[in-house]
């Protein structure tokens, strides 16, 4: 893919965000916003995790090839990071009504 093609497709994907925002605003008046937020959040999690898990596997393989003794430590660190992120999202969801900004 050339640089011009990459820039064009990047711009096209950015424009799709605005289309999604417009659809969300219009659909939010007709449907329950909670379902829309859940769907959007699920898609973002899928995209993030689908990109992150192969990278985590590659780091684990490199760690094993380098010495192999730190593979358990790498496993614990990776899962601690994932569980921390999930816990933060859960706390934000549970206490979203009580959060006051400013």
C-alpha angles and dihedrals in degrees: 000000000000124000091254092052092048091051091048094051091044089053090046092053091048090053089052088060089061091048089051091049091051091048090049092051093048094043091045090068092052103035137035110284090215091067091049092049091047092051093047092046091049092051092050091049091049092051093047095046095043088057096040103049097060089049090051090050091051092051090050092050092049090049091051092048092049095054112316096224095100098052093101091048090050090050092052093047093048094048093044088055093049093047092047091053093047091048092051091050091048092050091048090051096047096045099033093114093055098049112111120190115197 
